[in-house]
Amino acid sequence: MPIDITMPALSPTMETGTLAKWIVKVGDSVKSGDILCEIETDKATMEVESIDEGVVAELLVAEGAEEIPVGHR
């Protein structure tokens, strides 16, 4: 069963973020704690970790995409 990864709120005031870099690619196996991508906000760049295990089926947002709303998949 697929699990959607959405843009996380990295701070209480965060409304949008930039997907700076994908660390994984389609077909990669991931487990809980693996780094999926780097997200940039107006204050910092943070790594986003997997919360589950599985295989990356699709990357829906391109690297460098800006102003992605929190909760967007």
CHARMM-style PDB file with segment names, atoms N, HN, CA, C and O in Angstrom:
ATOM      1  N   MET     1       0.846  -1.172   0.000  1.00  0.00      PROA
ATOM      2  CA  MET     1       0.000   0.000   0.000  1.00  0.00      PROA
ATOM      3  C   MET     1       0.894   1.239   0.000  1.00  0.00      PROA
ATOM      4  O   MET     1       1.754   1.370   0.871  1.00  0.00      PROA
ATOM      5  N   PRO     2       0.710   2.148  -0.956  1.00  0.00      PROA
ATOM      6  CA  PRO     2       1.557   3.341  -1.040  1.00  0.00      PROA
ATOM      7  C   PRO     2       1.361   4.277   0.151  1.00  0.00      PROA
ATOM      8  O   PRO     2       0.269   4.395   0.708  1.00  0.00      PROA
ATOM      9  N   ILE     3       2.455   4.933   0.517  1.00  0.00      PROA
ATOM     10  HN  ILE     3       3.341   4.837   0.065  1.00  0.00      PROA
ATOM     11  CA  ILE     3       2.426   5.958   1.552  1.00  0.00      PROA
ATOM     12  C   ILE     3       2.869   7.259   0.901  1.00  0.00      PROA
ATOM     13  O   ILE     3       3.973   7.340   0.362  1.00  0.00      PROA
ATOM     14  N   ASP     4       2.021   8.272   0.949  1.00  0.00      PROA
ATOM     15  HN  ASP     4       1.125   8.207   1.387  1.00  0.00      PROA
ATOM     16  CA  ASP     4       2.380   9.576   0.400  1.00  0.00      PROA
ATOM     17  C   ASP     4       3.283  10.307   1.383  1.00  0.00      PROA
ATOM     18  O   ASP     4       3.035  10.314   2.589  1.00  0.00      PROA
ATOM     19  N   ILE     5       4.319  10.914   0.855  1.00  0.00      PROA
ATOM     20  HN  ILE     5       4.520  10.908  -0.125  1.00  0.00      PROA
ATOM     21  CA  ILE     5       5.188  11.774   1.652  1.00  0.00      PROA
ATOM     22  C   ILE     5       4.813  13.199   1.285  1.00  0.00      PROA
ATOM     23  O   ILE     5       4.862  13.575   0.114  1.00  0.00      PROA
ATOM     24  N   THR     6       4.439  13.992   2.279  1.00  0.00      PROA
ATOM     25  HN  THR     6       4.399  13.686   3.230  1.00  0.00      PROA
ATOM     26  CA  THR     6       4.002  15.363   2.017  1.00  0.00      PROA
ATOM     27  C   THR     6       5.036  16.356   2.544  1.00  0.00      PROA
ATOM     28  O   THR     6       5.901  16.008   3.349  1.00  0.00      PROA
ATOM     29  N   MET     7       4.927  17.597   2.073  1.00  0.00      PROA
ATOM     30  HN  MET     7       4.225  17.879   1.420  1.00  0.00      PROA
ATOM     31  CA  MET     7       5.820  18.650   2.553  1.00  0.00      PROA
ATOM     32  C   MET     7       5.580  18.840   4.047  1.00  0.00      PROA
ATOM     33  O   MET     7       4.478  19.207   4.456  1.00  0.00      PROA
ATOM     34  N   PRO     8       6.612  18.589   4.869  1.00  0.00      PROA
ATOM     35  CA  PRO     8       6.427  18.722   6.315  1.00  0.00      PROA
ATOM     36  C   PRO     8       6.499  20.177   6.758  1.00  0.00      PROA
ATOM     37  O   PRO     8       7.122  21.005   6.093  1.00  0.00      PROA
ATOM     38  N   ALA     9       5.869  20.480   7.864  1.00  0.00      PROA
ATOM     39  HN  ALA     9       5.363  19.808   8.404  1.00  0.00      PROA
ATOM     40  CA  ALA     9       6.013  21.786   8.509  1.00  0.00      PROA
ATOM     41  C   ALA     9       7.229  21.681   9.419  1.00  0.00      PROA
ATOM     42  O   ALA     9       7.176  21.011  10.451  1.00  0.00      PROA
ATOM     43  N   LEU    10       8.313  22.330   9.050  1.00  0.00      PROA
ATOM     44  HN  LEU    10       8.356  22.874   8.212  1.00  0.00      PROA
ATOM     45  CA  LEU    10       9.553  22.233   9.812  1.00  0.00      PROA
ATOM     46  C   LEU    10       9.631  23.271  10.926  1.00  0.00      PROA
ATOM     47  O   LEU    10      10.565  23.267  11.728  1.00  0.00      PROA
ATOM     48  N   SER    11       8.646  24.154  10.968  1.00  0.00      PROA
ATOM     49  HN  SER    11       7.887  24.157  10.317  1.00  0.00      PROA
ATOM     50  CA  SER    11       8.521  25.120  12.062  1.00  0.00      PROA
ATOM     51  C   SER    11       7.043  25.472  12.187  1.00  0.00      PROA
ATOM     52  O   SER    11       6.279  25.227  11.254  1.00  0.00      PROA
ATOM     53  N   PRO    12       6.624  26.036  13.305  1.00  0.00      PROA
ATOM     54  CA  PRO    12       5.209  26.362  13.488  1.00  0.00      PROA
ATOM     55  C   PRO    12       4.682  27.402  12.498  1.00  0.00      PROA
ATOM     56  O   PRO    12       3.481  27.448  12.231  1.00  0.00      PROA
ATOM     57  N   THR    13       5.570  28.235  11.955  1.00  0.00      PROA
ATOM     58  HN  THR    13       6.545  28.198  12.172  1.00  0.00      PROA
ATOM     59  CA  THR    13       5.126  29.293  11.040  1.00  0.00      PROA
ATOM     60  C   THR    13       5.350  28.955   9.571  1.00  0.00      PROA
ATOM     61  O   THR    13       4.986  29.741   8.695  1.00  0.00      PROA
ATOM     62  N   MET    14       5.938  27.809   9.291  1.00  0.00      PROA
ATOM     63  HN  MET    14       6.234  27.170  10.002  1.00  0.00      PROA
ATOM     64  CA  MET    14       6.241  27.443   7.900  1.00  0.00      PROA
ATOM     65  C   MET    14       4.959  27.197   7.113  1.00  0.00      PROA
ATOM     66  O   MET    14       4.094  26.431   7.538  1.00  0.00      PROA
ATOM     67  N   GLU    15       4.847  27.856   5.961  1.00  0.00      PROA
ATOM     68  HN  GLU    15       5.550  28.478   5.616  1.00  0.00      PROA
ATOM     69  CA  GLU    15       3.701  27.665   5.066  1.00  0.00      PROA
ATOM     70  C   GLU    15       4.103  27.012   3.760  1.00  0.00      PROA
ATOM     71  O   GLU    15       3.312  26.274   3.174  1.00  0.00      PROA
ATOM     72  N   THR    16       5.334  27.271   3.285  1.00  0.00      PROA
ATOM     73  HN  THR    16       5.976  27.871   3.761  1.00  0.00      PROA
ATOM     74  CA  THR    16       5.842  26.682   2.047  1.00  0.00      PROA
ATOM     75  C   THR    16       7.316  26.343   2.219  1.00  0.00      PROA
ATOM     76  O   THR    16       7.973  26.825   3.142  1.00  0.00      PROA
ATOM     77  N   GLY    17       7.826  25.508   1.318  1.00  0.00      PROA
ATOM     78  HN  GLY    17       7.292  25.116   0.568  1.00  0.00      PROA
ATOM     79  CA  GLY    17       9.241  25.163   1.320  1.00  0.00      PROA
ATOM     80  C   GLY    17       9.720  24.876  -0.088  1.00  0.00      PROA
ATOM     81  O   GLY    17       8.924  24.780  -1.021  1.00  0.00      PROA
ATOM     82  N   THR    18      11.025  24.741  -0.231  1.00  0.00      PROA
ATOM     83  HN  THR    18      11.672  24.819   0.528  1.00  0.00      PROA
ATOM     84  CA  THR    18      11.653  24.415  -1.510  1.00  0.00      PROA
ATOM     85  C   THR    18      12.256  23.025  -1.406  1.00  0.00      PROA
ATOM     86  O   THR    18      12.971  22.727  -0.449  1.00  0.00      PROA
ATOM     87  N   LEU    19      11.973  22.171  -2.387  1.00  0.00      PROA
ATOM     88  HN  LEU    19      11.392  22.414  -3.164  1.00  0.00      PROA
ATOM     89  CA  LEU    19      12.595  20.851  -2.418  1.00  0.00      PROA
ATOM     90  C   LEU    19      13.975  21.042  -3.048  1.00  0.00      PROA
ATOM     91  O   LEU    19      14.108  21.092  -4.271  1.00  0.00      PROA
ATOM     92  N   ALA    20      14.992  21.147  -2.203  1.00  0.00      PROA
ATOM     93  HN  ALA    20      14.884  21.106  -1.210  1.00  0.00      PROA
ATOM     94  CA  ALA    20      16.343  21.459  -2.669  1.00  0.00      PROA
ATOM     95  C   ALA    20      16.979  20.287  -3.405  1.00  0.00      PROA
ATOM     96  O   ALA    20      17.600  20.469  -4.452  1.00  0.00      PROA
ATOM     97  N   LYS    21      16.821  19.069  -2.852  1.00  0.00      PROA
ATOM     98  HN  LYS    21      16.316  18.921  -2.001  1.00  0.00      PROA
ATOM     99  CA  LYS    21      17.531  17.932  -3.429  1.00  0.00      PROA
ATOM    100  C   LYS    21      16.878  16.626  -3.011  1.00  0.00      PROA
ATOM    101  O   LYS    21      16.546  16.434  -1.842  1.00  0.00      PROA
ATOM    102  N   TRP    22      16.696  15.731  -3.971  1.00  0.00      PROA
ATOM    103  HN  TRP    22      16.965  15.887  -4.922  1.00  0.00      PROA
ATOM    104  CA  TRP    22      16.283  14.363  -3.656  1.00  0.00      PROA
ATOM    105  C   TRP    22      17.532  13.565  -3.320  1.00  0.00      PROA
ATOM    106  O   TRP    22      18.530  13.642  -4.035  1.00  0.00      PROA
ATOM    107  N   ILE    23      17.483  12.805  -2.245  1.00  0.00      PROA
ATOM    108  HN  ILE    23      16.671  12.743  -1.664  1.00  0.00      PROA
ATOM    109  CA  ILE    23      18.571  11.907  -1.879  1.00  0.00      PROA
ATOM    110  C   ILE    23      18.288  10.515  -2.447  1.00  0.00      PROA
ATOM    111  O   ILE    23      19.214   9.765  -2.757  1.00  0.00      PROA
ATOM    112  N   VAL    24      17.007  10.175  -2.581  1.00  0.00      PROA
ATOM    113  HN  VAL    24      16.255  10.784  -2.329  1.00  0.00      PROA
ATOM    114  CA  VAL    24      16.607   8.874  -3.118  1.00  0.00      PROA
ATOM    115  C   VAL    24      16.199   9.023  -4.578  1.00  0.00      PROA
ATOM    116  O   VAL    24      15.975  10.128  -5.073  1.00  0.00      PROA
ATOM    117  N   LYS    25      16.108   7.884  -5.251  1.00  0.00      PROA
ATOM    118  HN  LYS    25      16.290   6.987  -4.849  1.00  0.00      PROA
ATOM    119  CA  LYS    25      15.594   7.866  -6.628  1.00  0.00      PROA
ATOM    120  C   LYS    25      14.569   6.747  -6.743  1.00  0.00      PROA
ATOM    121  O   LYS    25      14.499   5.870  -5.883  1.00  0.00      PROA
ATOM    122  N   VAL    26      13.784   6.781  -7.797  1.00  0.00      PROA
ATOM    123  HN  VAL    26      13.842   7.494  -8.496  1.00  0.00      PROA
ATOM    124  CA  VAL    26      12.772   5.757  -8.020  1.00  0.00      PROA
ATOM    125  C   VAL    26      13.440   4.382  -8.028  1.00  0.00      PROA
ATOM    126  O   VAL    26      14.467   4.177  -8.675  1.00  0.00      PROA
ATOM    127  N   GLY    27      12.836   3.452  -7.297  1.00  0.00      PROA
ATOM    128  HN  GLY    27      12.002   3.619  -6.771  1.00  0.00      PROA
ATOM    129  CA  GLY    27      13.355   2.089  -7.209  1.00  0.00      PROA
ATOM    130  C   GLY    27      14.205   1.836  -5.977  1.00  0.00      PROA
ATOM    131  O   GLY    27      14.485   0.685  -5.645  1.00  0.00      PROA
ATOM    132  N   ASP    28      14.621   2.904  -5.292  1.00  0.00      PROA
ATOM    133  HN  ASP    28      14.394   3.839  -5.562  1.00  0.00      PROA
ATOM    134  CA  ASP    28      15.425   2.727  -4.074  1.00  0.00      PROA
ATOM    135  C   ASP    28      14.588   2.117  -2.960  1.00  0.00      PROA
ATOM    136  O   ASP    28      13.414   2.452  -2.796  1.00  0.00      PROA
ATOM    137  N   SER    29      15.194   1.231  -2.208  1.00  0.00      PROA
ATOM    138  HN  SER    29      16.147   0.959  -2.342  1.00  0.00      PROA
ATOM    139  CA  SER    29      14.576   0.715  -0.986  1.00  0.00      PROA
ATOM    140  C   SER    29      14.953   1.659   0.153  1.00  0.00      PROA
ATOM    141  O   SER    29      16.099   2.095   0.253  1.00  0.00      PROA
ATOM    142  N   VAL    30      13.984   1.969   1.005  1.00  0.00      PROA
ATOM    143  HN  VAL    30      13.053   1.614   0.923  1.00  0.00      PROA
ATOM    144  CA  VAL    30      14.241   2.832   2.157  1.00  0.00      PROA
ATOM    145  C   VAL    30      13.686   2.171   3.405  1.00  0.00      PROA
ATOM    146  O   VAL    30      12.765   1.356   3.351  1.00  0.00      PROA
ATOM    147  N   LYS    31      14.274   2.547   4.528  1.00  0.00      PROA
ATOM    148  HN  LYS    31      15.022   3.209   4.572  1.00  0.00      PROA
ATOM    149  CA  LYS    31      13.769   2.079   5.818  1.00  0.00      PROA
ATOM    150  C   LYS    31      13.602   3.301   6.717  1.00  0.00      PROA
ATOM    151  O   LYS    31      14.099   4.380   6.398  1.00  0.00      PROA
ATOM    152  N   SER    32      12.925   3.140   7.805  1.00  0.00      PROA
ATOM    153  HN  SER    32      12.521   2.263   8.065  1.00  0.00      PROA
ATOM    154  CA  SER    32      12.692   4.227   8.743  1.00  0.00      PROA
ATOM    155  C   SER    32      14.025   4.859   9.141  1.00  0.00      PROA
ATOM    156  O   SER    32      14.971   4.167   9.517  1.00  0.00      PROA
ATOM    157  N   GLY    33      14.078   6.178   9.049  1.00  0.00      PROA
ATOM    158  HN  GLY    33      13.309   6.740   8.744  1.00  0.00      PROA
ATOM    159  CA  GLY    33      15.284   6.917   9.404  1.00  0.00      PROA
ATOM    160  C   GLY    33      16.166   7.285   8.234  1.00  0.00      PROA
ATOM    161  O   GLY    33      17.043   8.137   8.373  1.00  0.00      PROA
ATOM    162  N   ASP    34      15.958   6.657   7.064  1.00  0.00      PROA
ATOM    163  HN  ASP    34      15.246   5.964   6.951  1.00  0.00      PROA
ATOM    164  CA  ASP    34      16.741   7.015   5.878  1.00  0.00      PROA
ATOM    165  C   ASP    34      16.373   8.432   5.435  1.00  0.00      PROA
ATOM    166  O   ASP    34      15.216   8.839   5.540  1.00  0.00      PROA
ATOM    167  N   ILE    35      17.355   9.173   4.942  1.00  0.00      PROA
ATOM    168  HN  ILE    35      18.295   8.842   4.856  1.00  0.00      PROA
ATOM    169  CA  ILE    35      17.122  10.521   4.443  1.00  0.00      PROA
ATOM    170  C   ILE    35      16.513  10.428   3.046  1.00  0.00      PROA
ATOM    171  O   ILE    35      17.047   9.748   2.170  1.00  0.00      PROA
ATOM    172  N   LEU    36      15.381  11.126   2.848  1.00  0.00      PROA
ATOM    173  HN  LEU    36      14.947  11.678   3.559  1.00  0.00      PROA
ATOM    174  CA  LEU    36      14.695  11.129   1.555  1.00  0.00      PROA
ATOM    175  C   LEU    36      15.076  12.333   0.705  1.00  0.00      PROA
ATOM    176  O   LEU    36      15.335  12.200  -0.491  1.00  0.00      PROA
ATOM    177  N   CYS    37      15.109  13.517   1.333  1.00  0.00      PROA
ATOM    178  HN  CYS    37      14.898  13.625   2.305  1.00  0.00      PROA
ATOM    179  CA  CYS    37      15.350  14.738   0.582  1.00  0.00      PROA
ATOM    180  C   CYS    37      15.811  15.848   1.515  1.00  0.00      PROA
ATOM    181  O   CYS    37      15.812  15.700   2.737  1.00  0.00      PROA
ATOM    182  N   GLU    38      16.207  16.973   0.902  1.00  0.00      PROA
ATOM    183  HN  GLU    38      16.206  17.093  -0.091  1.00  0.00      PROA
ATOM    184  CA  GLU    38      16.548  18.178   1.647  1.00  0.00      PROA
ATOM    185  C   GLU    38      15.518  19.247   1.310  1.00  0.00      PROA
ATOM    186  O   GLU    38      15.210  19.483   0.142  1.00  0.00      PROA
ATOM    187  N   ILE    39      14.991  19.889   2.345  1.00  0.00      PROA
ATOM    188  HN  ILE    39      15.242  19.698   3.294  1.00  0.00      PROA
ATOM    189  CA  ILE    39      13.989  20.942   2.204  1.00  0.00      PROA
ATOM    190  C   ILE    39      14.600  22.252   2.684  1.00  0.00      PROA
ATOM    191  O   ILE    39      15.228  22.302   3.742  1.00  0.00      PROA
ATOM    192  N   GLU    40      14.413  23.313   1.899  1.00  0.00      PROA
ATOM    193  HN  GLU    40      13.903  23.273   1.040  1.00  0.00      PROA
ATOM    194  CA  GLU    40      14.868  24.640   2.296  1.00  0.00      PROA
ATOM    195  C   GLU    40      13.669  25.481   2.720  1.00  0.00      PROA
ATOM    196  O   GLU    40      12.620  25.470   2.076  1.00  0.00      PROA
ATOM    197  N   THR    41      13.846  26.204   3.809  1.00  0.00      PROA
ATOM    198  HN  THR    41      14.698  26.213   4.333  1.00  0.00      PROA
ATOM    199  CA  THR    41      12.866  27.197   4.237  1.00  0.00      PROA
ATOM    200  C   THR    41      13.568  28.546   4.203  1.00  0.00      PROA
ATOM    201  O   THR    41      14.726  28.645   3.797  1.00  0.00      PROA
ATOM    202  N   ASP    42      12.866  29.573   4.627  1.00  0.00      PROA
ATOM    203  HN  ASP    42      11.925  29.493   4.957  1.00  0.00      PROA
ATOM    204  CA  ASP    42      13.505  30.885   4.663  1.00  0.00      PROA
ATOM    205  C   ASP    42      14.565  30.968   5.756  1.00  0.00      PROA
ATOM    206  O   ASP    42      15.347  31.919   5.788  1.00  0.00      PROA
ATOM    207  N   LYS    43      14.600  29.980   6.654  1.00  0.00      PROA
ATOM    208  HN  LYS    43      13.965  29.208   6.628  1.00  0.00      PROA
ATOM    209  CA  LYS    43      15.529  30.033   7.782  1.00  0.00      PROA
ATOM    210  C   LYS    43      16.609  28.952   7.764  1.00  0.00      PROA
ATOM    211  O   LYS    43      17.675  29.152   8.346  1.00  0.00      PROA
ATOM    212  N   ALA    44      16.365  27.825   7.120  1.00  0.00      PROA
ATOM    213  HN  ALA    44      15.499  27.662   6.648  1.00  0.00      PROA
ATOM    214  CA  ALA    44      17.316  26.709   7.215  1.00  0.00      PROA
ATOM    215  C   ALA    44      17.087  25.687   6.107  1.00  0.00      PROA
ATOM    216  O   ALA    44      16.067  25.705   5.418  1.00  0.00      PROA
ATOM    217  N   THR    45      18.068  24.796   5.955  1.00  0.00      PROA
ATOM    218  HN  THR    45      18.897  24.782   6.515  1.00  0.00      PROA
ATOM    219  CA  THR    45      17.928  23.617   5.099  1.00  0.00      PROA
ATOM    220  C   THR    45      17.920  22.407   6.029  1.00  0.00      PROA
ATOM    221  O   THR    45      18.808  22.244   6.866  1.00  0.00      PROA
ATOM    222  N   MET    46      16.894  21.557   5.867  1.00  0.00      PROA
ATOM    223  HN  MET    46      16.172  21.689   5.187  1.00  0.00      PROA
ATOM    224  CA  MET    46      16.757  20.394   6.747  1.00  0.00      PROA
ATOM    225  C   MET    46      16.569  19.134   5.917  1.00  0.00      PROA
ATOM    226  O   MET    46      16.057  19.172   4.798  1.00  0.00      PROA
ATOM    227  N   GLU    47      16.995  18.019   6.491  1.00  0.00      PROA
ATOM    228  HN  GLU    47      17.412  17.988   7.400  1.00  0.00      PROA
ATOM    229  CA  GLU    47      16.798  16.719   5.860  1.00  0.00      PROA
ATOM    230  C   GLU    47      15.469  16.133   6.326  1.00  0.00      PROA
ATOM    231  O   GLU    47      15.084  16.293   7.484  1.00  0.00      PROA
ATOM    232  N   VAL    48      14.774  15.458   5.420  1.00  0.00      PROA
ATOM    233  HN  VAL    48      15.086  15.328   4.479  1.00  0.00      PROA
ATOM    234  CA  VAL    48      13.515  14.789   5.746  1.00  0.00      PROA
ATOM    235  C   VAL    48      13.773  13.293   5.744  1.00  0.00      PROA
ATOM    236  O   VAL    48      14.287  12.740   4.772  1.00  0.00      PROA
ATOM    237  N   GLU    49      13.410  12.642   6.848  1.00  0.00      PROA
ATOM    238  HN  GLU    49      12.993  13.091   7.638  1.00  0.00      PROA
ATOM    239  CA  GLU    49      13.634  11.205   7.010  1.00  0.00      PROA
ATOM    240  C   GLU    49      12.377  10.411   6.691  1.00  0.00      PROA
ATOM    241  O   GLU    49      11.257  10.902   6.837  1.00  0.00      PROA
ATOM    242  N   SER    50      12.583   9.179   6.254  1.00  0.00      PROA
ATOM    243  HN  SER    50      13.492   8.781   6.135  1.00  0.00      PROA
ATOM    244  CA  SER    50      11.482   8.246   6.054  1.00  0.00      PROA
ATOM    245  C   SER    50      10.927   7.826   7.412  1.00  0.00      PROA
ATOM    246  O   SER    50      11.677   7.658   8.374  1.00  0.00      PROA
ATOM    247  N   ILE    51       9.612   7.660   7.480  1.00  0.00      PROA
ATOM    248  HN  ILE    51       9.003   7.797   6.698  1.00  0.00      PROA
ATOM    249  CA  ILE    51       8.987   7.195   8.718  1.00  0.00      PROA
ATOM    250  C   ILE    51       8.572   5.730   8.614  1.00  0.00      PROA
ATOM    251  O   ILE    51       8.044   5.153   9.564  1.00  0.00      PROA
ATOM    252  N   ASP    52       8.819   5.137   7.442  1.00  0.00      PROA
ATOM    253  HN  ASP    52       9.248   5.606   6.670  1.00  0.00      PROA
ATOM    254  CA  ASP    52       8.418   3.750   7.215  1.00  0.00      PROA
ATOM    255  C   ASP    52       9.417   3.113   6.266  1.00  0.00      PROA
ATOM    256  O   ASP    52      10.380   3.757   5.851  1.00  0.00      PROA
ATOM    257  N   GLU    53       9.194   1.862   5.922  1.00  0.00      PROA
ATOM    258  HN  GLU    53       8.411   1.339   6.259  1.00  0.00      PROA
ATOM    259  CA  GLU    53      10.068   1.197   4.962  1.00  0.00      PROA
ATOM    260  C   GLU    53       9.294   0.871   3.704  1.00  0.00      PROA
ATOM    261  O   GLU    53       8.070   0.739   3.727  1.00  0.00      PROA
ATOM    262  N   GLY    54      10.016   0.743   2.608  1.00  0.00      PROA
ATOM    263  HN  GLY    54      11.010   0.851   2.589  1.00  0.00      PROA
ATOM    264  CA  GLY    54       9.377   0.409   1.344  1.00  0.00      PROA
ATOM    265  C   GLY    54      10.303   0.727   0.188  1.00  0.00      PROA
ATOM    266  O   GLY    54      11.518   0.841   0.354  1.00  0.00      PROA
ATOM    267  N   VAL    55       9.704   0.870  -0.994  1.00  0.00      PROA
ATOM    268  HN  VAL    55       8.717   0.777  -1.129  1.00  0.00      PROA
ATOM    269  CA  VAL    55      10.432   1.172  -2.219  1.00  0.00      PROA
ATOM    270  C   VAL    55       9.863   2.461  -2.795  1.00  0.00      PROA
ATOM    271  O   VAL    55       8.646   2.636  -2.858  1.00  0.00      PROA
ATOM    272  N   VAL    56      10.737   3.354  -3.212  1.00  0.00      PROA
ATOM    273  HN  VAL    56      11.725   3.212  -3.161  1.00  0.00      PROA
ATOM    274  CA  VAL    56      10.308   4.621  -3.808  1.00  0.00      PROA
ATOM    275  C   VAL    56       9.696   4.309  -5.174  1.00  0.00      PROA
ATOM    276  O   VAL    56      10.382   3.820  -6.072  1.00  0.00      PROA
ATOM    277  N   ALA    57       8.402   4.596  -5.322  1.00  0.00      PROA
ATOM    278  HN  ALA    57       7.845   4.993  -4.592  1.00  0.00      PROA
ATOM    279  CA  ALA    57       7.694   4.277  -6.564  1.00  0.00      PROA
ATOM    280  C   ALA    57       7.691   5.449  -7.542  1.00  0.00      PROA
ATOM    281  O   ALA    57       7.695   5.249  -8.757  1.00  0.00      PROA
ATOM    282  N   GLU    58       7.684   6.676  -7.009  1.00  0.00      PROA
ATOM    283  HN  GLU    58       7.681   6.838  -6.022  1.00  0.00      PROA
ATOM    284  CA  GLU    58       7.527   7.837  -7.873  1.00  0.00      PROA
ATOM    285  C   GLU    58       7.983   9.082  -7.121  1.00  0.00      PROA
ATOM    286  O   GLU    58       7.784   9.189  -5.911  1.00  0.00      PROA
ATOM    287  N   LEU    59       8.597  10.024  -7.842  1.00  0.00      PROA
ATOM    288  HN  LEU    59       8.758   9.936  -8.825  1.00  0.00      PROA
ATOM    289  CA  LEU    59       8.948  11.326  -7.287  1.00  0.00      PROA
ATOM    290  C   LEU    59       8.063  12.350  -7.991  1.00  0.00      PROA
ATOM    291  O   LEU    59       8.236  12.603  -9.183  1.00  0.00      PROA
ATOM    292  N   LEU    60       7.133  12.928  -7.273  1.00  0.00      PROA
ATOM    293  HN  LEU    60       6.993  12.722  -6.305  1.00  0.00      PROA
ATOM    294  CA  LEU    60       6.116  13.792  -7.888  1.00  0.00      PROA
ATOM    295  C   LEU    60       6.517  15.258  -7.978  1.00  0.00      PROA
ATOM    296  O   LEU    60       5.897  16.022  -8.718  1.00  0.00      PROA
ATOM    297  N   VAL    61       7.543  15.661  -7.236  1.00  0.00      PROA
ATOM    298  HN  VAL    61       8.046  15.041  -6.635  1.00  0.00      PROA
ATOM    299  CA  VAL    61       7.983  17.056  -7.228  1.00  0.00      PROA
ATOM    300  C   VAL    61       9.434  17.100  -7.679  1.00  0.00      PROA
ATOM    301  O   VAL    61      10.264  16.326  -7.201  1.00  0.00      PROA
ATOM    302  N   ALA    62       9.737  18.008  -8.601  1.00  0.00      PROA
ATOM    303  HN  ALA    62       9.062  18.636  -8.989  1.00  0.00      PROA
ATOM    304  CA  ALA    62      11.093  18.124  -9.138  1.00  0.00      PROA
ATOM    305  C   ALA    62      12.025  18.829  -8.163  1.00  0.00      PROA
ATOM    306  O   ALA    62      11.604  19.702  -7.404  1.00  0.00      PROA
ATOM    307  N   GLU    63      13.301  18.437  -8.193  1.00  0.00      PROA
ATOM    308  HN  GLU    63      13.642  17.727  -8.810  1.00  0.00      PROA
ATOM    309  CA  GLU    63      14.311  19.152  -7.418  1.00  0.00      PROA
ATOM    310  C   GLU    63      14.269  20.620  -7.796  1.00  0.00      PROA
ATOM    311  O   GLU    63      14.127  20.965  -8.969  1.00  0.00      PROA
ATOM    312  N   GLY    64      14.392  21.481  -6.801  1.00  0.00      PROA
ATOM    313  HN  GLY    64      14.508  21.201  -5.848  1.00  0.00      PROA
ATOM    314  CA  GLY    64      14.392  22.918  -7.045  1.00  0.00      PROA
ATOM    315  C   GLY    64      13.013  23.550  -7.047  1.00  0.00      PROA
ATOM    316  O   GLY    64      12.902  24.774  -7.120  1.00  0.00      PROA
ATOM    317  N   ALA    65      11.954  22.745  -6.970  1.00  0.00      PROA
ATOM    318  HN  ALA    65      12.044  21.750  -6.911  1.00  0.00      PROA
ATOM    319  CA  ALA    65      10.600  23.294  -6.942  1.00  0.00      PROA
ATOM    320  C   ALA    65      10.441  24.179  -5.712  1.00  0.00      PROA
ATOM    321  O   ALA    65      10.790  23.779  -4.601  1.00  0.00      PROA
ATOM    322  N   GLU    66       9.911  25.381  -5.917  1.00  0.00      PROA
ATOM    323  HN  GLU    66       9.627  25.705  -6.819  1.00  0.00      PROA
ATOM    324  CA  GLU    66       9.795  26.366  -4.848  1.00  0.00      PROA
ATOM    325  C   GLU    66       8.344  26.554  -4.420  1.00  0.00      PROA
ATOM    326  O   GLU    66       7.406  26.226  -5.145  1.00  0.00      PROA
ATOM    327  N   GLU    67       8.203  27.085  -3.237  1.00  0.00      PROA
ATOM    328  HN  GLU    67       8.965  27.352  -2.648  1.00  0.00      PROA
ATOM    329  CA  GLU    67       6.897  27.460  -2.671  1.00  0.00      PROA
ATOM    330  C   GLU    67       5.893  26.300  -2.685  1.00  0.00      PROA
ATOM    331  O   GLU    67       4.730  26.470  -3.052  1.00  0.00      PROA
ATOM    332  N   ILE    68       6.366  25.133  -2.279  1.00  0.00      PROA
ATOM    333  HN  ILE    68       7.310  24.995  -1.980  1.00  0.00      PROA
ATOM    334  CA  ILE    68       5.505  23.958  -2.158  1.00  0.00      PROA
ATOM    335  C   ILE    68       4.756  24.103  -0.834  1.00  0.00      PROA
ATOM    336  O   ILE    68       5.393  24.220   0.213  1.00  0.00      PROA
ATOM    337  N   PRO    69       3.427  24.099  -0.851  1.00  0.00      PROA
ATOM    338  CA  PRO    69       2.668  24.274   0.386  1.00  0.00      PROA
ATOM    339  C   PRO    69       2.861  23.103   1.361  1.00  0.00      PROA
ATOM    340  O   PRO    69       2.982  21.949   0.948  1.00  0.00      PROA
ATOM    341  N   VAL    70       2.887  23.420   2.650  1.00  0.00      PROA
ATOM    342  HN  VAL    70       2.789  24.357   2.986  1.00  0.00      PROA
ATOM    343  CA  VAL    70       2.943  22.386   3.678  1.00  0.00      PROA
ATOM    344  C   VAL    70       1.753  21.453   3.463  1.00  0.00      PROA
ATOM    345  O   VAL    70       0.630  21.916   3.260  1.00  0.00      PROA
ATOM    346  N   GLY    71       1.993  20.152   3.507  1.00  0.00      PROA
ATOM    347  HN  GLY    71       2.905  19.776   3.672  1.00  0.00      PROA
ATOM    348  CA  GLY    71       0.946  19.156   3.313  1.00  0.00      PROA
ATOM    349  C   GLY    71       0.779  18.718   1.869  1.00  0.00      PROA
ATOM    350  O   GLY    71       0.056  17.759   1.599  1.00  0.00      PROA
ATOM    351  N   HSD    72       1.439  19.406   0.926  1.00  0.00      PROA
ATOM    352  HN  HSD    72       2.026  20.185   1.145  1.00  0.00      PROA
ATOM    353  CA  HSD    72       1.339  19.029  -0.492  1.00  0.00      PROA
ATOM    354  C   HSD    72       2.079  17.723  -0.728  1.00  0.00      PROA
ATOM    355  O   HSD    72       3.154  17.506  -0.168  1.00  0.00      PROA
ATOM    356  N   ARG    73       1.515  16.860  -1.545  1.00  0.00      PROA
ATOM    357  HN  ARG    73       0.642  17.036  -1.999  1.00  0.00      PROA
ATOM    358  CA  ARG    73       2.197  15.597  -1.865  1.00  0.00      PROA
ATOM    359  C   ARG    73       2.814  15.648  -3.230  1.00  0.00      PROA
ATOM    360  OT1 ARG    73       3.428  14.674  -3.666  1.00  0.00      PROA
TER     361      ARG     73
END
